[in-house]
Amino acid sequence: MLNKLLAMTKAELKSKIQSIDESAIKGRALRRQLAGMKKKEGGFTLLELLVVVAILAAIAGTATIMLQDTDRKGAAAAHVAMMDELSKGIQTFRVLNAGQYPDNFDSLLGNAANNLTGATAATSILSTDLLGNLTLGAFNAADVVALNEVGIKKARVIDPAAVPADAAAGDCATTAAIKALLVSKKSNVTPQNIFRPAAANGCGHTGDAANFAAADAVYFWNTAGNARVNAGAADRLIAFGVGPDSSLFNPSLIGALSNTPVYRHVGNTEYNRFIVLWNTGTATTPAGQATFQAIIDGAGDTKDEELGEVDNIRKT
């Protein structure tokens, strides 16, 4: 940059200096030096040219930071809109489908058999932040009844033996293997499709895991965070991923949505769909029918917390 300034004519250099916006410079000392140089009639010393270089560099750095922050805040705003869309979509679906909620969400678990009996988090690629808000537990009989009463009877499960196109045996077997597969880019498997069957570029079982049973594995939202989603302190909130195989996105059904939102504030090897929480009541007072409680993003944040990123009152 200094060489470019030295190559300028006196008139070009003065024009360049005059064009710099003083209000864009944060440091008082640099602003004073710039003001003095703008008033100067003669030539410029090497020191003064170095000051100009420092000013231009400072402005460029500030602009880069501002643009980066704008990009992150823009993504957060889009995520808030997606969470709104999913919440309204789930409620509308139920109204238009005789009281039945959408079905066939991502279980967030893996299992050699296509069910949740003995399923584990061994093949989980959930973000660390999201996992910090979840606890791996088990359905009780009342949970199963409450979900079945509103049409939630099956889920997608990762198959450790799945072999998607261009992948190899074992590529879906463990968390490490799945992440290595995603990083390698040797197949069309992506984090958002990880629960889809191999024929659809995922690591999921060919069919859906149907008929939940008591003692089957499932993720629960930590009760310590129940107040964040306006739930009772002892309410059991079951967590499922909102993946593309859910009937919420089945175009043949009334009230279905047209696309599956993606959450982009997680790593490139982490599950990047949104999470839905279903309230089945408490262990001592079952709800009878599960109710929709909230949508959580892939980092475990509520809509209000994600909105805080848009308003720049919490980090993105």
C-alpha positions, 0 to 999 in steps of 0.5 A: 500500500505504501508503494502505491501511495509513493507512486501517486502524484501530489494531486492524487495523493491529496485527493486520496487523503481528502476522501478519507472519512474522519468519522470512520476512524476510531482513534482520536490521535489518528483523526487529529493527524488526518485533519492536520494532513488535510489542511497541509498545502505542501508535500508529505513526509514518509512518516505522514504517508505511513500514518495514511497507511495505518488509517486505511488499514484501520478502516479496512479492518473495521469494515471487515469486522462489521461485515462479518457481524452483519452476516452472523446476525443475518443468519440468526434472523433467518433462523428465528424466521425458520423457528417461527415457520416450524412452530406455526406449521406444526400447529397448523398441521394438527388443525388440518389433520384431525388433531394429529401432529406430524410424525416420523422425526429424527430420533437423534440416535443410532441402533443396529436394529431399526428401533429405539430398543437399546439405541445409543448416542454412539452415532450421534453428531449433535453439537456439544452445545445441544448435547449439553441441554439433553439427557439420554433416557427412556420412555415410560409407558405414559410417554408412549401413550401420550405420543401415540394419541397425537399420531407420533409413532415412529422415528428415523434411526441411524444404521451403523451398517448403512453404506451410502453411495461412494461410501464404504462399509463402516463409514456410518458405524461410529461418530468418528467414522461419520464425521470422517465421511463428511469431511472426506466429501467422497459421498453425498452424505451431509449432516442435514440428511444423516438420518435419511436411508442410504439410498437418499444419501444418509446413514439411516435405516431403510425404513422407519422405526415404528411402535415406540415401547416403554424403556426405549431410548430417547433424548429428553430436554434437561428439566433444568432448562424447562423454564426457558421453554415455558414448561413446568419444572417437572415436565418430561420434554422429548426431543426429536430432530425435524428432518426431511422424512417427517410427515410435516414435509409430505406434500401429499398431506394437507398442511405440509410445509414445502421445505425443511429448514437448516440451522447453520450455526454449528460445525460442518460435521454436526447435525444441523436441523432444528429440534422439536420438544414434545411435552408428555406431562410429569412422571406422576401426572401424565399428560394423556396426549403429548403437546407441542412445547417448543422449537430449539435450534441445533445449538440448544437455543430457544427462539428468544435466545436466537433473537438476542443474537439478532439484536446484538445482546448476546453472542452469535 
